[in-house]
Amino acid sequence: MLIPPTFPDEILFSRIIRHFTLSGMTTADYLLTAQNSHKVSIHPYLTAGLDKFSQLTQESATELLNEQTLAPLFIHFLPSHASTISLGLISTNATDAIRACQLVCVREKESLSIKYCPACAKADAENFGVPYWHRSHQIPGIESCSSHQVKLVHFPLKGRSRLSLSLLPPLGGKPIRSSVFSRDFALYSYDLLQKVSQTNKPFELSDIKNQLYKLGYVTRKGYYRRKLILSELYQFTQKLGYDSQDWLPESDTDYRYISYLLSEKVAQQPLKYLVLGFWLSLQTESTEQVVSVSKNEDLKHLLENKCIELLHQGESMASVSRLAGKSRCFIKALALRFDIPVNLKPKQITQSMKAKIMFLGKKGFHRKVIAARVCLSVGSVEQQISTSPVLVQWRKQCRHESKRRKYKLQIIRFIQKKPSAIRQQIKSSCNAAFFWLYTYEKQWLEANLPKAKRPVIKPRVDWHQRDLLLVTEVSSLMRKHHNRLSRTQLDLLLGGHGWFTKNKHKLPKSLMKYQSLYEGK
């Protein structure tokens, strides 16, 4: 008897249950007939033995794999394990296939169950005469029906074979409304499942990283803004309204969750990428904000050019401020940056005062000292200095050189004060200097630090003391056995520690006593 034909979105496990119920066989007889073994365990959404089940259907094993199991989803997220998963499920090697799917990872382990939607069960009974298990409902982590926005009900599977007569979704259950985010997440997952079932396109983590970069979650140097990503992702997962948080971030400080997902070196449950991908798909507003920022940057450049043009035409700062809609401070900073003369009332910062500020700045004076000499605020002095990019860069170099000399002197004086200090003590006492020089002057630091010393290993056994104690025991045992014991026999009587075999060179007095007694027998 062939397995009944499939219903829309029906999982293979559901067809097997219907076939088993119609056959009238016992569980052992059915498994022996279908799989040639009565000890087979049937997984609800990663069903193995497809090659043998295909003989009872009109579909091939590959069609069963791609259309009636969740294997395409796991193969998509784990392309390196694709052959192990597919070959394991087509054959009867379910253990390797399920292990390759990374279902059991640290704290993500949960009891196996099968899920159904009460509204779908009622509709299936009306349309097809019997309720059945849907494939889209079995995606781990999905807790809502994508069609009815109803919470899925978990039905635990008991027994080794997981087969039971009429094991189909019950009717009469009361539907419970789920959140909109949970429904949208289920719809996103179901669409992805259908897509990968048809295309078999492998998942690439670089696509996720590119999306994060486009959305502004990556710095210019390529570092991920983990705090920002996790805070927004955690708030989003809370809106899903799930009771279990096993495969979601524990808190908004669970930085390992993001680091492991983006590292490509730590085994992760692949379905976590569903959450990350769904969250990124909803970031259209963030994308629009990024685009608006770029547009604002272009407007800013146009506005600056307009202000510069008005200043060159001789307009006063007040009139330029009114025409451009910018503050006088913005206009003033712009004029100073491009060295545009403006009429300032009262005239406090004159050309001679500017020249004096620049002269003192080139000499390396601190801005507070310059401000005190010219009787201006520190901010005004800093504003004048910032108009010269060359001077700003030169003063940065001066600060760098000053810090380099200071930190080198600090290290040298500490070594002179404590010549016997090791590297760890220097690093602890001169922490800031050590790490600054390690970053910018590593060769100098390595040349001036004391040479690294090998750790002194202290033996756990005082062999000299043990040698003295064993002399009397050796004498007693040898006399008791008439001086006829070999070294191996003597070692066994002493406890079999290998003292008189592999460690005999560490017990010279005891060995000498033994030899004198053994030779004089």
N, C-alpha and C positions, 0 to 999 in steps of 0.2 A: 504493500500500500504506500503510495506516494505521500509526502508531506503536503498538507493543504497549501494552496497558492497564497502568496503574500497579500496583505492589505496595505493601503497607503501608509508609509512611514512605520511599518511594522518591523520589529526586530526579530532576528532569527530565533531567539530563545522563545518568543511568543508562539511562533509556528511549531516549534518542537513540543511545547506544552499542549497545543491543540491536537497535534498528531498523536502524542502519548495518550491523551484523554480518549481519543477516538479508537485507539488500538485495543484498549481493554487489557493490556499486558501489565505485569508487575514492573516495578522500576528496574530490577536486575535483568529481567528478560528483555525489556526494551533497550537498555544500554548494551546488552550483549548482541542484540540484533542490529542496532544502529552503529555501534562503535567497536564491536567484537570484544568488549570487556565490560564486566558489570561493576568495575571500580572507577569508571570515568566520572569526573566532576565537571559539570557544565557551567561555565561562567555566563552571567546574563547578557553582558554587552561585549565581551571578548571571548566568544565561543570558539573553542578549538575543535579539531577533527572535521574541518569543512570539506576535506576531500571525500570523506565517507558520507557526510550528510548530503553532499551534492548528488550522490548516487540515488538518493530518495527524493530529489527535486528535479525540476527541469532547467535549473540554472547551474552554471559552473561554480567551482570553488572560489574563483576570483570575483565573480559577481556577488556571491554571498558575502565575501569579505568586504567589498567596497560599498555595497548597498544595504546590508542588513546587520552590520556590526559597527562598533565605534573605532575599529582599527585604523581607518583612513585619518582620523583626527590625531591619533598618537603617532602614526607614521609621518604625518605632516610636521609635527613639532619635534620629532626625534628622527631626522633623516639618517643619522649614523646607525640607528638600530632598525631601519626599515626592513632589511632582509630577515633579521631575527624574528621580528614581530609577525611578518607575513608568513614566513615558512613555518613558524611555530604554531600559528593558528590554522593554517591549511593542513598541517599534520596534527598529531596528537600531543605535541610538545608544548602544552599550555604554560608550564611553569616558567620556561625561559622567556616566552613571549610576554607574560604578565610582568616578570621581573624587568624586562627591557622597557616596558611602558612606564617605569618609574612611579608606579602607583603608591608604593609604600616608601615614603621619604620622611624621615625624622618624625615630625608631629602630624603629618598629614594622613596618618592611617585611620581609617574608619571602618566600621562594620559594614559588610556587604549587604546591600539591599537593592530592590528594584522599585522604581517610582511610577506613579500614574497620576493623571488629572481626573478628578471626579466628573467634570464637565465633558471631557473627551470620552470617558468610559460610557456615559449616558448617550452621547451622540453616536458612538461606534455601535452600541447595542441597537439603536434605532435604524442605522443605515446598513449595517452588515449582520445584524442578528447576534453578535457576540462582542464583548469588549476585548481589547488586546493591548499589549505593551508597545508603546511608541519608542522608536529609536531616539528621537530628539529629546525625550524626557530623561534618558539614561545618562546624558553627558554629566560627568562628575562636576559638582559645583553649581549646577543649574537647579534652581528651586522654584521655578515658575513656568507655567505653560505659556508658550509664545502666542498661542491662538486665543486663549480665554482670559489671560491675566489672572490665573488662579494658582494658588500654592500647590506644589506637588506633594503627594502623600507617599511616605516611605513604607515599603512593605518588606520586612526582613526575610531573608532566605535562610531556611534551616535545613539541616541534613547535608550529608557529604555530596550527594549527586545533585541537590537543589531542584529535583523534579518532584512534582506532586500533582495528583489528579485535579483538573479544573483550576490550576494555579493561574487565574486570570484576574484582572482588576475587578474588585467588587463594585456592585451598583448601590446607589442609595447614599453615597458619601456626600457630606455637605461641603460645597465649594467655599473656600476662604480666599478673599481678595488679596492679591500680592501687590507690591509696590510697582510703580511705573518703571523704575530703573531695573528691577529684577526681571520684568517682562521684556524690556528692551535688550537686556543682557542675554536672555534666553533666545530671542530672535536673532541677535548677532551671532551667537554660537551655532544655531541651527543653519543659518545661511552659510557660515564658514564650513560646517560639516558637509553640506551639499556641494559646496564649491570644491573642496579637496577630494570628495568622493569621485568627482568627474575628472578633475585635472591632475590629481596626485602631485601638485606643486609643493616642493619642500619648503619648510619654514627657514627664514634667514634672520638671525638676530641683528644683522646690519640694517635691515629695514626698520626695526624698532629704534635703533640708535639714530638713524637719519631723521625719523619723525621727532624724536626728542630734541635733536639739534635744531630742526626747523621751528619747533615750538618754543625755543629759548631755554630749554632745560640743560643745555651744555654750555660751558664757558668757552671763551675764545681759545684757551689752551687745551681744550678737550676734556675738562673735568666735568663730571656729572653733578648737578645741583641736587644731591640726594635729599637734603632737608626739604627743599621745595617740592620735589617729586613726591616724597613720601607723605608729606602733610596733605597735599591735594588728593593723592591716591587713597590715603586712609579715610579722609572725609567722604570720598566717593563710595568706598566699600561699605561705610556705615549706612549709606542711603539704600543699599541693597536690602537691608532688613533681614539678614540671615541670622539664625540662632547659633549655628556653629561657625567659629572663626578659624578653623584648623588650617585652611589653605589661604587665608587672608592675612594681612599685616596685623600683628598683635596690638600695636600702638603706633602713634605718629613718630616714635623714636626707634622703631624696628628697622634700623638701617641695613641690617644683614639681608632683609627681604629683597631690597633693591639691588644691593651689591651682588648677591648670589645670582639674581636673574640676569644681570648684565655681564657677569664674569666669564661665562662659557666654560668654567672649570669646575663648577659644583653641580652635582646631580640635583635637578629640580623637577617637581611635578610639572609636566608640560602644560597642564590646564591653567597654571598660574599666568601663562602668557595670554590666555584668553581674557583675563581681567585687565591686564596691562594693555592689550590691543584694543579692547572695548573702550577703556578710559581714553586712550589716545584718539580713537575715532570720534569722541564727543568734544574734542578740543577745538572745534571750528571757531568758537568765539575767541579763544586764545590766538588762533591763527589770524583772525581779523584784527586783533589788537596789535599783533606784530606788524601786519601790513600797514595799519594806521600809524604806527610809530615810524616806519620807514617814510611814509608820506609826510609825517610831521617834520622829519629830518630835512626832506627836500624843501618844505615850506620855510623852515628855519634858515636855510642857506639863501633862499630868495629874499627873505626879510632882511638878513644881514647885508646883502648886496644893495638893497634899496636904501637902508640906513646910511651905508657908506657913500652912496651916490648923493644923498641929501646933504651929508656933512661936507662933502667936497664942493657942493654948490653954495656953501656958506650959511646954511640954515642953522639956527640956534639949537641947542640941545632940547629946549622946551618944545620948539615946533616939531623937531624930528620925533620926539617922544609922543606928541599928539598924533602926528601923521602915521607913525608905525604902530602905535598902541603898545609900546614898550616903555619900561621905566627909565628914568634918567641914569640910574646906575648901569643899566645894560648899554645905553648909548655911550656913556663915559668910558666904560671898559672897552667897547668896540673902537672908539676913537684912539684910546691909548695903545691898543694892540696894533693898529695900522698907522700909528704916528700921524694922526690927523689933528691939526691945530683947531682948538675950539675956544670960544670965549667963555671963561668961567668967572662967575661973580659970587663971592669975592675971590680974587686971584691969590690963592695961598700957595698952590703947588706951581711955582714958576719954572721956567726952563732951566735956570741956574740950580734950583732945588732938585729938579729931575736929574741934572748932570751930576750933582753931588751924591744923590742916592745911588746912581749907577756906578760912580767911582768907588764908593764904599762897598757896594755889593760885589764889585770885581775884586776888591781887596780881601773879601772873605769875612767881613764883619757880620755878626748876627743881626737879624732884622729888628730885634728889640733895641740893640745898641744904635742902629741907624735911626730908628724912630726917635730915640732920646736926643740924638744930635741935631736932627732937623726939626724937632718939635712937631712931629706928626704921629698919627696912630699907626700901630703895627699893620693894620689892614691896608692903609694907604700905601705904606712902604712896600708891602707884598704885592699890591696891585701894580705899582710901578715896575717892580722887578719882573713880574710875570709877563710884561709886554715884550720882553726880550728873550726869545727861546734859547738863544746861544748862552745868555747869562744864566738862565734857569738850569740848563744842562751842565754848565760849568760848576755851579754851586752844588748840584747833586753829586758831581764827581768829587768836589772838595769834601762833602760830608762822607762820601764813601771812603776816601783816603784817610780822613780823620778817624773814622770808625775802625779802619784796618790797622792803623798805628796803635790806637788805644787797646784793641783786643789782643794784638800781638804782644804789647808790653805787659798786659795783664797775665797772659800765659807764661811769659818769660819770668816775671817776678814771682809767680807762684812756684815755678819749678826751682828757681834759685832759693826760695824760702824753704821748700820741702824737696830736697834732691831725691829722696827715696820714694816719692809719690808715684803711684801707677796711673795708667791712663784713666781708669774709672774714677779715681779720686779727682783728677784734673777736670774731667767732664762734669762731675757733680758740683765742684766748687766754682768753676768758671763756665757755667752752663751756656750763657748767652754768647760769650766769646768763643767757646768751643764750636758751637753749631754754626755761627756766622763764618768763622774761618774754615770750617769743614765745607761750607757751601761755596765760598769765594776764593779761599787760599788753601786748598786741600794739600798741595805739594809742600807748602811751607809748614803746615801743621804736622804732616807725617814726618818731616825732617827734624822737627824740634821736639816732638813728643818722645818720651822714653820708649825704648823698645818693648814690645809686648812680651811678657814673661809667660812661659808655660806654667800651667797650674801644677802645683806640687801635690802629687797623689799620696795620701797617707794610707798605708796598708791597714786593713781591718784587723789583721792578726799580728801579734808580737811574737814572731817566730823564735826569737832568742829566749823569751820567757817560757814559751811552749816547749822548747828544747830542754830546758832545765827541768821542767815538770815531767817530761816523758822518760827521762833517764831512769828514774825509780820504777816507773810502770814497766818499762822494757825489761829491767832486771828481774822484776817479780814474775812476769809472764814467761820469760825464758827459763828461769829456774823451775817453775811449775811444770813446764813441758820438757824438762831435761835438755834444754838448749838445742832442741831439734826443730824449732820453728823457722820456716822460710820468711823472707820479708813480706811476701803477700799474705801468708797466714797470720803473721804478727799484725799486719795492718788491719785485717778483718777483725781480729780480737780487740783492737783498739777502736773499732767503730766503722771501719771501711772508708776512712776519709782520704786515703791516698797519701798519707804522710810518709810512708816508707816505700812508696813506689814513685809517683811523679813529683813529690815534694821532698825527697830524701836529701837533696842538696841544701835544704834550709834547716836541717836538723843534724848538724855535724856531730855533736856530742852523743846524742841518742844513737846515731848510726854507728859511731865508733864503739859504743858500749855493746851494741848488738853484735858487731863483727867480732869483738873480743870474746864474747860468750859463745857465739856460734862456732868459731874456729877452735876454741878450747874445750869443745864438748867431749 
